[in-house]
Amino acid sequence: MNTDISIFPIFDQAAPGVWTDFMRIRAATMDVNYRLPLSRDEIEHYMAEYKSDWRKKSFNFAFGAYYDMKMIGFIRGDCVSGTATVNCLYVHPTYQGARIGRRLLASAERAVAYSTNYVELVSLSRAEKFYQHNGYVSLLNTNKYTKNIRGGGALRRCATVPLFATHYARLYANFH
């Protein structure tokens, strides 16, 4: 199944359906993995948070994992002052264990490697071993993790740099 899954950059997170896909995947993951179903109010709150974050940050990145033209996982974050922050990484529970999260994380690391040295994130409890396995180190034994991506060879494997300036995405959207 993993070979039929494609990872694509999401250049415009405000494109129709993107935030809805993000929330569909996040809600399913929280329900299945943590037994924390999201209410309609929580979903609306998180969607508004995604939109606000995307509009406020100058340099964002996002990648989606797609199977049969349907988003089944995503990673999103931003870059500020030489550090990239992964804000979300979720894979729909049906597809977990197929190395999709690893591929999404690697795509984001390659994308930000030209402008940052470090990637930081805060991990949910069930994902901590995943991040450790992918080279992230806990800061002060907390659920905040960091990784030096300059030393990991991420630059050698990068074919493109999809770091997206929010204002350029808005300009592009105005032309179409």
Beta strands, then each sheet from edge to edge (+ up, - down):
strand 1: 5-9
strand 2: 59-67
strand 3: 70-80
strand 4: 83-91
strand 5: 118-122
strand 6: 137-138
strand 7: 144-148
strand 8: 164-165
sheet 1: 1+ 2- 3+ 4- 5- 7+ 6-
sheet 2: 1+ 2- 8+
end
